[in-house]
Amino acid sequence: MTAPLNYREAARMLGIPIGTLRSMVCRRQIPHIRISPRIVVFDVAALDAWISARRVGVANDDDAGMDAGETAA
């Protein structure tokens, strides 16, 4: 089991500012573990799963530039 990350480490892993990460924790938008009212840590595996769940696929080049409602032939 990997040691949990603190705010600085998790923010670095995600490539976001610490303030953004704190805001996401307050809004419960990111998985975290609250050890006490002031201590929050992050599980690496949970963050990896969270990132994977938000991965966006690449659009097919054939579909690019089509108007809404059109379908590829």
N, C-alpha and C positions, 0 to 999 in steps of 0.2 A: 504494500500500500504506500502510495506517495504521500508525503507530508502536505497538509493543507497550505494554501497560499494566503498571504495577507493582502491588504488592499493594493499596496505598491506592486507586489509580484503579479497579482491577478490583472491589474491594469496594464502592466507591461506585456503580459501574455496576450491580452486581448487587443492591445494597441490603441487604448483609449485613455483619456485623462482620468485621474483618480476621482475628481469631482463628478464626472459622468458616471463612473462606477458606483459611487456613493448614492447618487440620485437613483440609479437603477435598483439598488438594494432597497432604498426607501419605498420605491413603487413596486417592489417584489417582481421585477422584470427579469431577474437573473438568479440562478440557483446559488444559495449561500447557506452558511451555517452560523447561527447567532449563538456564540458561546455564553455571552452575557449581554446586558443592554448596550455595552460599549465595545464589545469584541466580536468581530465578524471575520470568518475565514471562508475560503473557497476550496472546494474539492476539484482537483484537476480533471478527473474523469467526468464529473458532472458538467464542468465548463466545456470540455471537449464535446460531450453529447449535445449541449445547448448550442454550441457553434454549428455542429453538423445539422441539427434540426432547422437552422436558419439559412443553410446554404441555398443559394439561388442558382438554378441551372442557366445555361447559355441559350439564348434564343436561336432558333434555326434561321440561317441566313436567307432561306427561301421565303420566310414569313416576314422578313424585315421590310418596312416601308408600305405595308398593306394598310388600308383604311379599316376602321372598326367595322365589323360585320362581314368583311370579306373572308373567304376561305381559300386556301391553296388548292390549286387544281391538280 
